[in-house]
Amino acid sequence: MMESNSPATPRRAALVFIFVTVVLDVLALGIIIPVLPKLVVDFLEGDTARAAGIYGLFGTVWALMQFFFSPVIGGLSDRYGRRPVVLLSNFGLGLDYILMALAPTVGWLFVGRVISGITGASFTTAGAYIADVTPPEKRAAGFGMLSAAFGLGFVLGPAVGGVLGGINPRLPFWGAAGFTLVNATYGLFVLPESLPRERRTNFSWKRANPVGALKLLRSHPELLGLAAVTSLFYLAHEVLPSTFVLYANYRYGWGERTVGLTLAGAGVCAMVVQGGFVQPVVTRFGERKAVLAGLMFGVAGFAIYGLATTGAVFLVGVPVMALWGFFGPAAQGMMTGHVSPFEQGQLQGALNGLRGISGLIGPSLFTLTFAAFIGSQRDWQLPGAPFLLASLLLAVALLLAWRITRPS
C-alpha cells in the first residue's frame, strides 16, 4: 500500500478512477448480454438448439480464461506495476469488442470471447490497486466500493445493450468498445502508479499459474480457511445467473420486464449496501463480525428465494440478500492483511482463479439440480432446490468462517 503520509487527494482520485474503470468494464460486458445469444443463433441460421450448446461453450471458455490468466495478470502487475497492466487490459478489451462487432462467423465470435476472458481478468489488478492505495483498516470499504462498481455496471449494461440491440444487433459491441477505449485513454493521462519499484517482485511462472497462485493461499492457516469460505461464496453466487430467469418464469410466470426490474432492484440494493454500509459496519463491529453477518444474511436470503411460493415473498428476500454484500469486502480486507505488499496482485489473481473454478462448476450444478427437482417423473416438485442448495453451501461457509476466525 502507499505510505501512510501519502496525500489523501491522490488516493481518492485513484480510487475514483478504479471505480469508473470497473463500472465501464462491467457495463461493456453487460451491454452484449442481450444480443450475443441472438447473434449466435443468426450465425447458425436459426438453429436454436445448436446455438444453445455453442453459447454454453462460450461461457465455459470465458471462465477457463479467467482461471488461467488471472494469476498471470496478477503476477505481471506485481512485477511491472498496476498502471501498465490495467491500461493494456482495457485497450485489449476495447479492441476485442471491435473484433466481435466485425466478426463474420461464429468462429471469430468465439475467438473474441477467448480474448475477452483474458483481458477481462484486469479485475485482478483493480483489486490489487485497492490494496495498494488504502490502509488496512479501510480496505474493506475500498473492496466494497469495487463491488458496488461491479453492481452498477451490471445493472446498467444489459439495459443499455437492450436499447442498442433494438437498433442493430452489432451496435452493442461498438458501444462496449467505445466505453472501454475512452476510459482506457482517460486512464492513460490520469491514472497514477500505485506500486513503488522497491515493492515489486520478480515475475515467476512458478507462481503465475493457477496451481502456483493457489499455493499462496496456504501460507497462513486463516488465509487458507478464508479462501475455502470464499470458494463456497463464489459457488453459491452462481445460482443467480444460472437459474434465476428459468426459476422466476417457471414458478411465478414472470416475463422479461419483471425479471429485468427485479435484477435492477437487486443490483441497486447491493450497491447501497456495498457502497454505503460496509465501512460503518466494519468500523463499528470489525471485519470478522461483518464476514459472519454477511454469510448469515446470505443463508437467510437464499432460503427465502427457495421457499417463496409467490413472487411477492421472493421480493422480500431481495433486501435480505443485499446484506450478503458485507461478506466479500470484509473477507478480502482480512485476507490482504496476511500477505505482503509484494504479493497483493498474486493474491487477487488467486481469488479470481477461485471465481473461475466456481464459474466452471456452478452453472451445471444448479441447472441440473433445478431440472431434477421439477421433472415430470417426480411425485413432488421443489423448484427452489437450487437456492436451498446455495443456502446450504453458505451455512457450511458460515460454520467454517466462525471457526477459523475465532480469536486464539
C-alpha positions in Angstrom: 0.0 0.0 0.0 1.0 3.6 -0.3 2.9 5.2 2.6 0.7 6.4 5.4 1.7 10.0 4.8 0.6 9.9 1.1 -1.7 12.8 0.3 -5.4 11.9 0.6 -6.4 13.6 -2.6 -4.3 11.5 -5.0 -5.5 8.4 -3.2 -9.2 9.4 -3.6 -8.6 10.3 -7.3 -7.0 6.9 -7.9 -10.0 5.2 -6.2 -12.4 7.2 -8.3 -10.7 6.2 -11.5 -10.6 2.5 -10.5 -14.3 2.8 -9.6 -15.1 4.2 -13.0 -12.9 1.6 -14.7 -14.7 -1.3 -13.1 -18.2 0.3 -13.8 -17.3 0.8 -17.5 -15.6 -2.6 -17.8 -18.7 -4.4 -16.4 -21.0 -2.1 -18.3 -19.2 -3.1 -21.5 -19.6 -6.8 -20.6 -23.2 -6.3 -19.7 -24.1 -4.5 -22.9 -23.6 -7.6 -25.0 -25.7 -9.9 -22.8 -29.0 -9.2 -24.6 -27.6 -9.7 -28.1 -24.8 -12.3 -28.0 -27.1 -15.3 -27.9 -29.3 -14.0 -30.7 -26.2 -13.3 -32.8 -25.0 -16.9 -32.3 -28.5 -18.1 -33.4 -28.3 -15.9 -36.5 -24.9 -17.3 -37.4 -26.3 -20.8 -37.2 -29.3 -19.9 -39.4 -31.9 -20.2 -36.6 -30.8 -23.5 -35.1 -31.6 -22.6 -31.5 -30.7 -26.0 -30.0 -27.2 -26.0 -31.6 -26.8 -22.3 -30.7 -27.6 -23.0 -27.0 -24.8 -25.6 -26.9 -22.3 -23.2 -28.5 -23.3 -20.3 -26.3 -22.8 -22.5 -23.3 -19.3 -23.3 -24.6 -18.7 -19.5 -24.8 -19.4 -19.2 -21.1 -17.2 -22.1 -20.2 -14.2 -20.9 -22.2 -14.6 -17.4 -20.7 -14.4 -18.9 -17.2 -11.4 -21.0 -18.2 -9.5 -18.0 -19.5 -10.3 -16.2 -16.2 -9.0 -19.2 -14.3 -5.7 -19.5 -16.2 -4.9 -15.8 -16.8 -5.9 -14.1 -13.6 -2.8 -15.3 -11.8 -0.6 -14.3 -14.8 -2.0 -10.8 -14.9 -1.7 -10.5 -11.1 1.9 -11.6 -11.3 2.7 -9.2 -14.1 1.2 -6.4 -12.0 3.4 -7.3 -9.1 6.4 -7.1 -11.4 5.7 -4.2 -13.7 3.2 -2.2 -11.6 -0.6 -1.9 -11.7 -0.9 1.0 -14.2 0.5 -0.6 -17.4 -1.4 -3.8 -16.7 -4.7 -2.1 -16.2 -4.3 0.1 -19.2 -3.1 -2.7 -21.5 -6.0 -4.9 -20.4 -8.5 -2.1 -21.1 -7.1 -1.3 -24.5 -7.1 -5.0 -25.3 -10.7 -5.4 -24.2 -11.8 -2.5 -26.3 -10.1 -3.8 -29.4 -11.6 -7.2 -28.8 -15.1 -5.7 -28.8 -14.3 -4.2 -32.2 -13.3 -7.7 -33.4 -16.6 -9.2 -32.2 -18.5 -6.3 -33.8 -17.0 -7.2 -37.1 -16.9 -11.0 -36.6 -18.0 -12.6 -39.9 -18.6 -16.1 -38.5 -19.3 -17.8 -35.1 -15.7 -19.0 -35.1 -14.4 -15.4 -35.0 -17.0 -14.6 -32.3 -15.6 -17.5 -30.3 -12.1 -16.1 -30.6 -13.4 -12.8 -29.4 -14.8 -14.4 -26.2 -11.5 -16.1 -25.6 -9.7 -12.8 -25.8 -12.4 -11.2 -23.7 -11.8 -13.8 -20.9 -8.1 -13.0 -20.9 -8.3 -9.2 -21.0 -11.3 -9.2 -18.6 -9.1 -10.6 -15.9 -8.0 -7.0 -15.2 -10.4 -7.1 -12.2 -7.5 -8.8 -10.5 -5.3 -5.7 -10.9 -8.1 -3.4 -9.8 -8.3 -5.4 -6.5 -4.5 -5.2 -6.1 -4.7 -1.4 -6.7 -7.3 -1.1 -4.0 -4.9 -2.9 -1.6 -2.0 -0.7 -2.6 -3.7 2.7 -2.0 -5.8 2.0 1.1 -4.6 1.4 4.6 -5.5 -2.0 6.1 -8.3 -0.5 8.3 -10.0 1.0 5.2 -9.6 -1.8 2.7 -13.0 -3.4 3.4 -14.5 -0.1 2.3 -12.4 0.0 -0.8 -13.4 -3.5 -1.8 -17.0 -2.6 -1.0 -16.7 0.3 -3.5 -15.3 -2.1 -6.0 -18.2 -4.4 -5.5 -20.6 -1.5 -5.8 -19.0 -0.5 -9.1 -19.4 -4.1 -10.4 -23.1 -4.0 -9.4 -23.7 -0.6 -11.0 -22.1 -1.7 -14.3 -24.1 -5.0 -14.2 -27.4 -3.1 -13.7 -26.7 -0.5 -16.5 -25.1 -2.8 -19.0 -28.0 -5.0 -20.1 -30.4 -2.1 -20.1 -28.1 -0.1 -22.5 -27.4 -3.3 -24.5 -31.1 -3.9 -24.9 -31.7 -0.4 -26.3 -28.8 -0.5 -28.7 -29.5 -4.1 -29.7 -33.0 -3.0 -30.7 -31.4 -0.7 -33.3 -28.8 -3.2 -34.6 -27.5 -6.4 -33.0 -23.9 -5.3 -33.7 -24.3 -1.9 -32.1 -23.8 -3.0 -28.5 -20.4 -4.3 -29.4 -19.4 -0.9 -30.8 -20.9 0.7 -27.7 -18.8 -1.6 -25.5 -15.7 -0.8 -27.5 -16.3 2.9 -27.3 -16.9 2.9 -23.5 -13.8 0.8 -22.9 -11.4 2.6 -25.2 -12.5 6.1 -24.0 -11.9 5.0 -20.4 -8.5 3.5 -21.2 -7.5 6.7 -22.9 -8.6 8.7 -19.9 -6.6 6.5 -17.7 -3.5 7.0 -19.8 -3.4 10.6 -18.7 -4.7 10.4 -15.1 -4.0 7.0 -13.6 -1.0 7.1 -11.2 1.1 4.1 -10.4 0.2 2.6 -7.0 3.1 0.1 -6.6 6.5 1.7 -6.0 9.5 0.0 -7.7 11.0 -1.0 -4.4 7.9 -3.1 -3.6 7.8 -5.0 -6.8 8.8 -8.6 -7.1 10.3 -10.7 -10.0 7.8 -12.4 -12.3 7.8 -16.2 -11.9 5.8 -18.7 -14.0 6.0 -21.0 -10.9 3.8 -18.6 -9.1 1.9 -17.1 -12.1 -0.2 -20.1 -12.8 -3.4 -21.4 -11.2 -1.7 -24.0 -9.1 1.2 -21.8 -8.1 -1.1 -18.9 -7.3 -3.3 -21.1 -5.1 -0.2 -22.1 -3.1 -0.1 -18.6 -1.8 -3.4 -19.3 0.0 -1.6 -22.0 2.0 0.9 -19.5 3.5 -1.3 -18.8 6.6 -4.0 -21.0 8.2 -6.6 -18.3 8.4 -5.9 -17.2 4.8 -6.4 -20.8 3.6 -9.6 -21.1 5.6 -10.9 -17.8 4.3 -10.1 -18.8 0.7 -12.2 -22.0 1.3 -15.1 -19.9 2.6 -14.7 -17.5 -0.4 -14.8 -20.5 -2.8 -18.2 -21.5 -1.3 -19.3 -17.9 -1.6 -18.4 -17.8 -5.3 -20.1 -21.2 -5.9 -23.3 -20.2 -4.2 -23.4 -17.0 -6.2 -23.5 -18.9 -9.4 -27.1 -20.0 -8.7 -28.3 -16.5 -9.6 -27.0 -16.1 -13.2 -27.6 -19.8 -14.0 -31.1 -20.4 -12.8 -32.9 -17.2 -11.8 -34.5 -16.4 -15.1 -35.7 -20.1 -15.6 -36.9 -20.3 -12.0 -38.8 -17.0 -12.0 -40.5 -17.8 -15.2 -41.4 -21.4 -14.1 -42.6 -20.7 -10.6 -44.0 -17.2 -10.8 -44.7 -16.7 -14.5 -42.5 -13.6 -14.7 -41.7 -12.2 -18.1 -38.6 -10.3 -19.3 -39.8 -7.0 -17.9 -40.4 -8.3 -14.4 -37.2 -10.2 -14.4 -35.3 -7.2 -15.6 -36.8 -4.9 -13.0 -36.1 -7.4 -10.2 -32.5 -7.7 -11.3 -32.2 -3.9 -11.4 -33.7 -3.6 -7.9 -31.4 -6.3 -6.6 -28.4 -4.5 -8.1 -29.4 -1.2 -6.6 -29.9 -2.7 -3.1 -26.5 -4.4 -3.4 -24.8 -1.1 -4.4 -26.3 0.7 -1.4 -25.0 -1.9 1.0 -21.6 -2.3 -0.5 -21.0 1.4 -1.3 -22.6 2.9 1.8 -22.9 0.4 4.7 -19.7 -1.7 4.6 -17.3 0.8 6.1 -19.5 1.9 9.0 -20.3 -1.7 9.8 -16.6 -2.8 9.7 -15.5 0.2 11.7 -18.0 -0.5 14.4 -18.1 -4.3 14.6 -14.8 -5.3 12.9 -14.1 -7.4 9.8 -14.8 -10.8 11.5 -18.4 -9.9 12.5 -19.1 -8.3 9.1 -17.9 -11.6 7.5 -20.2 -13.7 9.7 -23.2 -11.3 9.4 -22.8 -11.3 5.6 -22.9 -15.1 5.4 -25.9 -15.3 7.8 -27.9 -12.9 5.6 -26.9 -15.0 2.6 -28.2 -18.1 4.2 -31.5 -16.4 5.0 -31.8 -14.7 1.6 -31.3 -17.9 -0.4 -33.7 -19.7 1.9 -36.4 -17.1 1.2 -35.8 -17.3 -2.5 -36.0 -21.1 -2.5 -39.1 -21.4 -0.2 -41.1 -18.4 -1.6 -44.4 -19.6 -3.1 -45.3 -16.3 -4.6 -43.4 -13.6 -6.4 -44.2 -11.1 -3.6 -42.5 -13.3 -1.0 -39.5 -13.7 -3.3 -39.1 -9.9 -3.4 -38.9 -9.8 0.4 -35.7 -11.7 0.0 -34.1 -9.1 -2.2 -33.1 -6.6 0.6 -32.1 -9.5 2.8 -29.9 -10.9 0.1 -28.3 -7.5 -0.4 -26.9 -7.6 3.1 -24.9 -10.7 2.0 -22.7 -8.0 0.5 -21.0 -7.4 3.8 -19.0 -10.7 3.3 -16.9 -10.0 0.2 -15.3 -6.7 1.1 -14.7 -7.7 4.7 -13.2 -11.1 3.8 -10.9 -9.5 1.2 -9.8 -7.0 3.7 -8.9 -9.7 6.2 -7.0 -11.7 3.5 -4.9 -8.8 2.3 -3.5 -8.5 5.8 -2.0 -12.0 5.6 0.2 -11.3 2.5 3.0 -8.8 1.9 2.7 -5.7 -0.4 4.8 -7.7 -2.9 2.0 -10.4 -3.2 -1.2 -8.4 -3.4 -1.5 -8.9 -7.2 -0.8 -12.7 -6.7 -3.5 -12.8 -4.0 -6.1 -11.2 -6.2 -5.2 -13.5 -9.1 -5.6 -16.5 -6.8 -9.0 -15.3 -5.7 -10.1 -14.6 -9.3 -8.9 -18.1 -10.1 -11.3 -19.4 -7.4 -14.1 -17.4 -9.0 -13.2 -19.1 -12.4 -13.4 -22.5 -10.9 -16.9 -21.7 -9.5 -17.9 -20.4 -12.9 -17.0 -23.8 -14.4 -18.8 -25.9 -11.7 -21.7 -23.7 -10.6 -23.9 -23.4 -13.8 -24.1 -27.2 -14.3 -24.6 -27.9 -10.6 -27.5 -25.6 -10.2 -29.2 -26.1 -13.5 -29.1 -29.9 -13.2 -30.5 -29.5 -9.6 -33.3 -27.4 -10.9 -34.1 -29.8 -13.7 -34.0 -32.8 -11.3 -36.5 -31.2 -8.9 -39.1 -30.1 -11.4 -39.0 -33.3 -13.6 -42.4 -34.6 -14.5 -41.4 -38.1 -13.3 -41.2 -36.9 -9.7 -44.1 -37.4 -7.3 -43.4 -34.0 -5.8 -41.6 -30.9 -7.0 -39.2 -28.4 -5.3 -38.4 -25.7 -7.8 -36.5 -23.7 -5.2 -34.0 -26.6 -4.7 -31.1 -24.7 -6.4 -31.5 -21.8 -4.0 -31.8 -24.1 -1.0 -28.6 -25.8 -2.1 -26.9 -22.4 -2.2 -28.2 -21.6 1.2 -26.8 -24.9 2.5 -23.4 -24.1 0.9 -23.3 -20.7 2.7 -24.4 -22.4 6.0 -21.3 -24.6 5.7 -19.2 -21.5 4.9 -20.6 -19.7 7.9 -19.6 -22.5 10.3 -16.1 -22.7 8.7 -15.7 -18.9 8.9 -16.8 -18.8 12.5 -14.2 -21.5 13.4 -11.2 -20.3 11.5 -11.5 -16.6 12.5 -12.0 -17.2 16.3 -9.5 -15.3 18.3 -6.8 -17.6 19.5 
